[in-house]
């Protein structure tokens, strides 16, 4: 029985560590998503300005 308890403690710590890394991964994913969203918006804006300039030149 003491062996089982020892194993349980180890398992618990591993599970909590996994949870912590998972939270970090979620945060990283959120950051990456936000950066991509920003990039997409900026590229869209630049494209709109580019088209407007082209139309104004004609």
Protein Blocks (a to p, Z undefined) as FASTA:
>chain_A
ZZmmmmmmmmmmmmmmmmmmmmmmmmmmmmmmmmmmmmmmmmmmmmmmmmmmmmmmZZ
